[in-house]
Amino acid sequence: MYRQLILATALGLACVFATAAPAYRLAPSQPAQPTQQRPTAPAHDDRLIEPGSYVNKAGNTVHRPAHTVSGNAPNGATAQCRDGSYSFSQSHRETCSHHGGVSRWL
């Protein structure tokens, strides 16, 4: 008799669980929350990060070596310095001298 009671209880519970709705249906559906994304610079954003200029020996005003937002060479750059900045120097002498020297000429 004890065995029959356990079997009946087990069958009863099985029937209850078999007819119950799955848990994922019981929860009310909620609309997805919009995710906030940080704005990122486009890959072609060649704006200079560091400001400033100097007057070279020829008397021309030249932008100081600077990094770009995208890391790409900006218009008018003549060399890339070893620290990753871009130089606008109009002569080879002393180009990138305070930026580790010239990594490559553009």
C-alpha positions as CSV (number, residue, x, y, z in Angstrom):
1,M,0.0,0.0,0.0
2,Y,2.8,2.4,0.8
3,R,4.2,1.6,-2.6
4,Q,0.9,2.4,-4.3
5,L,0.6,5.7,-2.4
6,I,4.1,6.8,-3.6
7,L,3.3,5.8,-7.2
8,A,-0.1,7.6,-7.1
9,T,1.6,10.7,-5.7
10,A,4.3,10.6,-8.3
11,L,1.7,10.2,-11.1
12,G,-0.4,13.0,-9.7
13,L,2.6,15.3,-9.6
14,A,3.6,14.3,-13.1
15,C,0.1,15.2,-14.3
16,V,0.2,18.5,-12.6
17,F,3.6,19.4,-14.1
18,A,2.6,18.1,-17.5
19,T,-0.4,20.4,-17.6
20,A,1.3,23.4,-16.1
21,A,2.3,26.2,-18.5
22,P,6.1,26.5,-19.0
23,A,7.7,29.2,-16.9
24,Y,8.7,31.3,-19.9
25,R,5.0,31.7,-20.8
26,L,4.0,32.8,-17.3
27,A,6.1,35.9,-17.3
28,P,4.5,38.9,-18.9
29,S,6.3,40.0,-22.1
30,Q,8.2,43.2,-21.7
31,P,9.4,45.4,-24.6
32,A,13.2,45.3,-25.0
33,Q,14.9,48.3,-23.5
34,P,16.8,50.4,-26.1
35,T,20.5,50.1,-25.5
36,Q,22.5,53.3,-25.3
37,Q,25.6,53.3,-27.5
38,R,28.5,55.6,-27.1
39,P,29.0,57.6,-30.3
40,T,32.1,56.6,-32.0
41,A,34.1,58.5,-34.6
42,P,33.8,57.3,-38.1
43,A,36.8,55.4,-39.5
44,H,37.5,58.3,-41.9
45,D,37.5,61.0,-39.2
46,D,40.9,62.7,-39.8
47,R,40.4,65.7,-37.5
48,L,43.5,66.6,-35.6
49,I,43.5,66.1,-31.8
50,E,46.3,68.4,-30.8
51,P,46.1,72.1,-31.7
52,G,49.0,74.5,-32.3
53,S,51.3,75.7,-35.0
54,Y,54.8,77.1,-35.5
55,V,56.6,79.3,-38.0
56,N,59.3,77.4,-39.9
57,K,62.6,78.8,-41.1
58,A,61.0,79.8,-44.4
59,G,58.5,82.0,-42.5
60,N,55.5,79.7,-43.1
61,T,53.0,78.8,-40.4
62,V,52.9,75.0,-40.1
63,H,50.7,72.9,-37.9
64,R,52.6,71.1,-35.1
65,P,52.7,67.3,-35.3
66,A,49.4,65.9,-34.2
67,H,47.4,62.7,-33.9
68,T,44.1,62.2,-35.7
69,V,40.8,60.9,-34.3
70,S,40.8,58.0,-36.7
71,G,44.6,57.3,-36.8
72,N,44.6,57.9,-40.5
73,A,46.9,60.4,-42.2
74,P,45.2,63.8,-42.5
75,N,45.3,65.9,-45.6
76,G,48.6,67.8,-45.9
77,A,50.6,65.5,-43.7
78,T,54.2,64.9,-45.0
79,A,55.4,62.3,-42.5
80,Q,54.3,60.0,-39.7
81,C,56.3,60.2,-36.5
82,R,57.4,57.2,-34.4
83,D,54.9,58.2,-31.7
84,G,52.0,57.9,-34.2
85,S,51.5,61.7,-34.8
86,Y,51.5,63.2,-38.3
87,S,53.9,66.0,-39.2
88,F,53.2,68.8,-41.7
89,S,56.8,69.8,-42.0
90,Q,57.9,71.4,-45.3
91,S,61.5,70.2,-45.1
92,H,63.1,66.9,-44.0
93,R,65.4,68.5,-41.5
94,E,64.3,68.1,-37.8
95,T,60.9,66.6,-38.9
96,C,59.4,64.8,-35.9
97,S,62.4,65.7,-33.8
98,H,60.4,65.8,-30.6
99,H,58.2,62.9,-31.6
100,G,60.8,60.1,-31.8
101,G,61.9,60.8,-35.4
102,V,60.2,59.9,-38.7
103,S,58.6,56.5,-39.0
104,R,57.6,57.0,-42.6
105,W,57.4,59.7,-45.2
106,L,54.0,60.2,-46.9
